[in-house]
Amino acid sequence: MHGCSYRSTAVTEMHTDFGLLVVALAMVTALNSLNLRGTSGLPVHLHGIKVRFNLILLRYLAKFLHQNTVNHHRENIYGRCDRVPNHQIIPQFLHFTSQHPPHTKKSIPISQLSRVQRLVSEGKEKEKREQIMCHKFRERGYPEKVIQQAQQRVRYPKGKTKQTQRVPFVTQFHNNSEAIGKLLHKHWYILRNAYPTIPEFRAPPLISYRKGKTIGAHVTSTLVKTKPREAHTFWGGRSKGMYPCLSCVQCPFVLKGREFVHPQTGQQIQLRGRFTCISKFAIYVLTCPCGLIYVGETTQMVKSRISQHRCSINLGNTTLPVSKHFVDLGHTADQLKFMVLEVVPPMRRGGDTELKVKKREVWWINMLKSLYPLGLNRDYDLFLFL
C-alpha cells in the first residue's frame, strides 16, 4: 500500500447499523494509518469520510425499522419519494394509457398495495400510505374502479383451498355408479373400525369416474394405422416366424417355424412377426420333453433370458417353477426349447411398455392355459389391469 495513488472524494455517507459501525470505524482508522498519497503527491487523510448511524431509525432495503422506548419495533415503507423533493420525483409507475397488456397494468396497483400491506406494521400509518399510493396511481391515469379492485384484492385475499386427503376410488362410469358409491359410503365404517390406526380409512373415499367407452370409441381409432415396413434381402422379403440369430449359444434350442403348436392340445398359433434370439420386449414360451409349457416375458434380449433359465436348471435351483420341474423329472438344460410368441412395439403416444408386456403375458397364459397343473406357470397378476 506504500506509495499507491488515491483519489479522494468530498464526502462518503455510509448508512449502517451498530454491528457494522465498529467495522467501518476500524476500516477508516486502518486507512488513515497507511502512508496514502494523492495524485499531487501530498499525504491524504480520510477526514472527509463521515460515518453516520442511527440506533433508533434504520433504513433496511425497502422499509424503515424504528425502535421506540419500550424496545418495540415498527416497520414502515421506504422508497425514493421519502428522500427526494416532490418536484424532482420521476414518475415510477407505468401510465394507464400505455400500450401494455391490460392485465399487466392492472397488476401494478395490486403489487404496490401488497407491498404497503406487507411492510407497514401500524394500522393508521398503513391507511395513510395506502391513500398516498392510490393518489399516485390516480395521477398516472388509473381508473378509480381498477384502484378499488386492487384494494379489495389486497385487503381480502383469496384463501388457499385445502387439498383433500381422502383416498380416491376410481372406477368406470356406468348406470350403477351412483348405487355403488352409496353402498361404499354406507359400509365404510367396517374398515374404519377394523383399522383405526390407518389414516386413509378415517374418511370415506372420494368417488372418481373414468370416461366410459362409447360406440364411436369401439368402432373408430384416433391413431393413424400404417403398415409396418418390411425389410427385404437379396432373396426377397423376410418371412414371418421364429428363427435363430445364428450368432449366439442359444440358437440350437430355438423352435423354428411360422406357428407354435401346443404339445398337449395341438392348438396352432400363427406368428404375426419375425422373431429371433435378439428380440426385446417379448413374450416367449418354453417347452419341456413331457409336453408342459411355460409362458414368460422379458424386456431384455430373449437369448439373455433363456440363458438364465438354462443356468438355473444346471445349478439345480428348485425355487423357480421351470428349473424345479426339470430337476424333479431329471430333464437336462439341453432339452429346453423356446419360441417367441409376440413382441410389443414401442408405444407411439408414450406410456409404460413394460406394463404392456406384462399384460400380454397374462393374456397368453390364459390363451394357452399354461397355469399349474396344465402348465408350469404358478399364477398371474390381474392387478395389472386395474
C-alpha positions in Angstrom: 0.0 0.0 0.0 3.0 2.3 0.4 3.2 4.9 -2.3 -0.1 4.0 -4.1 -2.2 6.6 -5.7 -5.6 7.5 -4.2 -8.3 9.9 -5.5 -10.2 11.2 -2.5 -13.9 12.2 -2.6 -15.5 15.0 -0.8 -17.9 13.1 1.5 -18.9 9.5 1.5 -22.0 8.6 3.5 -22.4 5.1 5.0 -25.8 4.2 6.4 -25.3 1.2 8.6 -26.4 -0.4 11.9 -24.4 -0.7 15.1 -22.9 -4.1 14.1 -21.3 -2.7 11.0 -20.3 0.6 12.7 -17.3 -0.9 14.5 -16.1 -2.4 11.2 -16.5 0.9 9.4 -14.5 2.9 12.1 -11.8 0.2 12.2 -11.5 0.5 8.4 -11.2 4.3 8.5 -8.5 4.1 11.2 -6.6 1.5 9.3 -6.7 3.5 6.1 -5.5 6.7 8.0 -2.6 4.8 9.4 -1.3 3.9 5.9 1.0 6.2 4.0 -1.5 7.1 1.3 -0.7 9.9 -1.2 -3.0 11.7 -3.6 -2.4 12.4 -7.3 -0.5 15.6 -6.4 1.9 13.6 -4.2 0.7 15.1 -0.9 -0.4 12.8 2.0 -4.1 12.1 2.2 -6.1 11.6 5.4 -9.6 10.2 5.3 -11.0 13.0 7.5 -13.7 13.7 4.8 -15.4 10.3 5.4 -18.4 10.6 7.6 -19.9 7.5 9.2 -23.4 8.2 10.2 -25.6 5.9 12.2 -28.9 5.9 13.9 -29.7 3.3 16.5 -33.4 4.4 16.6 -34.2 4.6 12.9 -32.7 2.2 10.4 -33.2 2.1 6.7 -33.2 -1.5 5.6 -33.8 -2.4 1.9 -37.4 -1.0 1.1 -38.5 -0.2 4.7 -37.8 1.7 7.9 -37.1 -0.2 11.1 -38.0 2.1 14.0 -37.3 1.2 17.7 -39.3 3.1 20.3 -38.5 3.5 24.0 -40.0 0.1 25.0 -37.9 -1.8 22.5 -40.9 -2.4 20.3 -40.0 -2.4 16.6 -42.3 -0.7 14.0 -41.9 -1.1 10.3 -42.7 1.5 7.6 -42.3 1.7 3.9 -39.3 3.4 2.5 -38.7 4.5 -1.1 -37.2 7.1 -3.3 -40.1 9.5 -2.6 -39.0 9.7 1.0 -35.7 11.2 0.2 -36.3 13.3 -3.0 -38.4 16.5 -3.1 -41.8 16.2 -4.8 -40.9 18.5 -7.8 -37.9 16.2 -8.6 -39.8 12.9 -8.5 -39.7 11.0 -11.7 -42.9 9.0 -12.4 -42.3 5.5 -11.2 -45.4 3.7 -12.4 -46.5 2.8 -15.9 -49.1 5.2 -17.3 -52.5 3.6 -17.8 -52.7 4.9 -21.4 -49.6 2.9 -22.4 -49.9 0.0 -25.0 -49.0 -2.7 -22.5 -51.4 -5.6 -22.0 -54.4 -4.8 -19.7 -53.5 -7.5 -17.2 -50.0 -6.0 -16.8 -51.4 -2.6 -16.0 -54.0 -3.9 -13.6 -51.4 -6.0 -11.7 -49.2 -2.9 -10.8 -51.6 -1.4 -8.2 -52.1 -4.9 -6.7 -48.3 -5.4 -6.3 -47.7 -2.0 -4.9 -50.6 -2.1 -2.4 -49.5 -5.5 -1.4 -46.1 -4.1 -0.7 -47.6 -1.5 1.6 -49.7 -4.1 3.3 -46.7 -6.3 3.9 -44.1 -3.7 5.0 -46.1 -1.2 7.2 -46.9 -2.6 10.6 -49.1 0.1 12.2 -52.8 0.4 11.2 -53.0 4.2 10.9 -49.8 4.5 9.1 -50.8 1.7 6.8 -54.0 3.5 5.8 -52.0 6.8 5.2 -49.5 5.0 3.0 -52.3 3.2 1.1 -54.0 6.6 0.3 -50.7 8.1 -0.8 -50.1 5.1 -3.1 -53.7 5.3 -4.6 -53.1 9.1 -5.2 -50.0 8.2 -7.2 -52.0 5.8 -9.4 -54.7 8.4 -10.0 -52.1 10.9 -11.2 -50.9 8.2 -13.6 -54.3 7.9 -15.2 -55.5 4.7 -13.4 -59.4 4.5 -13.2 -61.0 4.5 -9.8 -62.5 1.1 -10.5 -59.1 -0.5 -11.1 -57.7 1.0 -7.9 -60.7 -0.1 -5.8 -60.5 -3.7 -7.2 -56.8 -3.7 -6.2 -57.6 -2.5 -2.7 -60.3 -5.2 -2.3 -58.0 -7.9 -3.5 -55.2 -6.9 -1.1 -57.5 -6.4 1.9 -59.4 -9.7 1.4 -57.1 -12.2 -0.3 -58.5 -15.4 -1.5 -57.8 -18.3 0.9 -55.9 -21.3 -0.4 -58.1 -24.4 -0.9 -57.1 -27.2 1.3 -56.3 -30.3 -0.6 -58.3 -33.3 0.5 -56.5 -36.3 1.9 -59.3 -38.8 1.0 -58.4 -41.9 -0.9 -59.7 -41.8 -4.4 -61.8 -44.8 -5.6 -61.5 -44.8 -9.4 -64.0 -46.8 -11.5 -65.5 -46.6 -14.9 -68.8 -44.7 -15.1 -72.0 -46.7 -15.8 -75.6 -46.7 -14.8 -75.0 -48.3 -11.4 -72.1 -46.0 -10.4 -74.3 -43.9 -8.0 -75.6 -47.0 -6.2 -72.0 -48.4 -5.8 -70.9 -45.1 -4.3 -73.8 -45.1 -1.8 -73.1 -48.7 -0.8 -69.4 -47.9 -0.3 -70.1 -45.0 1.9 -72.7 -47.0 3.9 -70.3 -49.8 4.8 -67.1 -47.8 5.1 -67.3 -47.8 8.9 -66.3 -51.5 8.8 -62.8 -50.6 7.6 -62.6 -47.5 9.8 -63.4 -49.6 13.0 -61.3 -52.5 12.0 -58.2 -50.5 11.3 -58.4 -47.3 13.4 -54.6 -46.6 13.1 -54.7 -46.3 9.3 -55.4 -42.6 8.4 -56.6 -43.5 4.9 -59.6 -45.3 6.4 -60.8 -42.4 8.6 -62.7 -40.6 5.9 -64.8 -42.2 3.2 -63.2 -42.5 -0.2 -63.5 -39.9 -3.0 -65.5 -41.5 -5.8 -63.9 -40.8 -9.2 -65.0 -42.0 -12.6 -63.2 -42.7 -15.8 -65.0 -41.9 -19.0 -66.9 -44.9 -20.3 -66.3 -46.2 -23.8 -68.9 -45.2 -26.4 -69.8 -46.9 -29.7 -67.5 -44.5 -31.5 -64.6 -45.4 -29.3 -65.1 -49.1 -30.2 -65.6 -48.5 -33.9 -63.0 -45.8 -34.7 -59.4 -45.1 -33.6 -57.6 -41.8 -33.3 -54.3 -43.5 -34.2 -53.4 -43.5 -37.9 -52.5 -47.1 -38.7 -49.6 -47.5 -41.0 -48.4 -50.8 -42.5 -45.1 -51.8 -40.9 -42.2 -51.5 -43.2 -40.8 -54.9 -44.1 -37.1 -55.4 -44.7 -36.1 -57.0 -48.0 -33.0 -59.0 -48.8 -31.4 -60.4 -52.0 -33.8 -63.4 -51.8 -36.9 -61.3 -51.3 -39.0 -60.3 -48.2 -38.4 -61.8 -44.8 -40.9 -64.5 -43.8 -42.7 -64.4 -40.5 -41.9 -66.8 -37.7 -39.3 -67.7 -35.2 -35.7 -68.1 -36.4 -32.3 -68.3 -34.7 -30.0 -65.3 -34.9 -27.1 -67.6 -35.9 -24.7 -65.7 -33.6 -25.4 -66.9 -30.0 -25.2 -70.2 -28.0 -29.0 -70.3 -27.6 -29.7 -70.8 -31.3 -29.7 -74.7 -31.1 -32.6 -74.5 -28.7 -34.9 -72.4 -30.9 -38.2 -73.9 -32.1 -38.1 -72.7 -35.7 -41.3 -72.2 -37.7 -44.1 -69.9 -38.6 -46.5 -71.2 -36.0 -46.5 -72.6 -32.5 -48.2 -76.0 -31.9 -49.3 -76.7 -28.3 -47.6 -80.1 -27.4 -50.7 -81.2 -25.4 -53.8 -79.8 -27.1 -52.4 -79.4 -30.6 -53.6 -75.8 -30.7 -51.9 -73.9 -33.5 -50.8 -70.2 -33.1 -49.8 -68.3 -36.2 -46.9 -65.9 -35.5 -47.5 -62.4 -36.7 -43.9 -61.2 -36.9 -40.4 -62.2 -37.5 -38.6 -63.0 -34.2 -35.1 -64.1 -33.3 -32.9 -64.6 -30.3 -32.2 -60.9 -30.0 -35.8 -59.7 -29.9 -36.7 -57.5 -27.0 -39.9 -56.8 -25.1 -41.1 -60.2 -26.0 -43.5 -62.9 -24.7 -41.9 -66.4 -25.1 -42.9 -70.0 -24.5 -40.8 -72.8 -23.1 -41.4 -76.4 -23.7 -40.1 -79.5 -21.9 -40.0 -83.2 -23.1 -43.0 -84.1 -21.1 -45.3 -81.7 -23.0 -45.8 -78.9 -20.4 -45.2 -75.3 -21.4 -44.2 -72.1 -19.6 -45.1 -68.6 -20.8 -42.8 -65.8 -19.8 -41.9 -62.2 -20.7 -38.7 -60.2 -20.8 -37.6 -56.7 -21.7 -34.1 -57.7 -22.4 -32.9 -59.9 -25.3 -34.6 -63.3 -25.4 -31.2 -65.1 -25.5 -30.2 -63.5 -22.2 -33.5 -64.7 -20.5 -33.1 -68.2 -21.9 -29.6 -68.3 -20.7 -30.9 -67.5 -17.2 -33.4 -70.4 -17.4 -30.7 -72.9 -18.5 -28.3 -71.7 -15.8 -30.9 -72.2 -13.1 -31.5 -75.7 -14.4 -27.8 -76.6 -14.4 -27.4 -75.2 -10.8 -30.4 -77.2 -9.6 -32.4 -74.2 -8.4 -35.7 -75.6 -7.0 -37.3 -72.2 -6.1 -38.2 -71.4 -9.7 -41.0 -73.3 -11.4 -39.2 -74.2 -14.7 -35.9 -75.3 -13.1 -37.8 -77.2 -10.3 -39.8 -79.2 -12.9 -36.6 -80.1 -14.9 -34.7 -81.1 -11.8 -37.5 -83.2 -10.3 -38.1 -85.1 -13.6 -34.5 -85.4 -14.5 -34.5 -83.3 -17.6 -31.4 -81.5 -18.8 -31.0 -77.9 -19.8 -30.3 -79.0 -23.4 -33.9 -80.4 -23.6 -35.3 -76.9 -23.1 -36.8 -75.4 -26.2 -38.2 -71.9 -26.7 -40.1 -69.7 -29.2 -41.1 -66.1 -29.2 -44.9 -65.6 -29.5 -45.1 -61.8 -29.6 -43.0 -58.6 -29.5 -44.6 -55.5 -28.1 -43.5 -52.5 -30.2 -42.8 -49.1 -28.7 -45.9 -47.2 -27.8 -46.4 -44.3 -30.3 -48.0 -41.9 -27.7 -45.7 -42.8 -24.9 -46.5 -45.0 -21.9 -45.3 -47.9 -19.9 -44.1 -50.5 -22.5 -43.0 -52.9 -19.7 -46.5 -52.8 -18.2 -48.0 -53.6 -21.7 -45.6 -56.6 -22.0 -46.8 -58.0 -18.6 -50.4 -57.6 -19.6 -49.8 -59.5 -22.8 -48.0 -62.2 -20.8 -51.2 -62.7 -18.7 -53.2 -62.8 -22.0 -51.0 -65.6 -23.4 -51.1 -67.6 -20.2 -54.8 -67.6 -20.3 -54.8 -68.3 -24.1 -52.6 -71.3 -23.9 -53.9 -72.5 -20.5 -50.4 -72.8 -19.0 -51.3 -72.5 -15.4 -50.5 -75.3 -13.0 -51.4 -78.2 -13.2 -51.9 -77.9 -17.0 -48.6 -76.0 -17.4 -45.6 -74.7 -15.5 -46.9 -71.1 -14.7 -47.8 -70.8 -11.0 -50.0 -67.8 -11.2 -50.5 -64.4 -12.9 -51.2 -60.9 -11.7 -54.7 -59.5 -12.5 -53.9 -56.2 -10.7 -52.1 -55.1 -13.9 -55.4 -54.4 -15.5 -56.8 -52.2 -12.6 
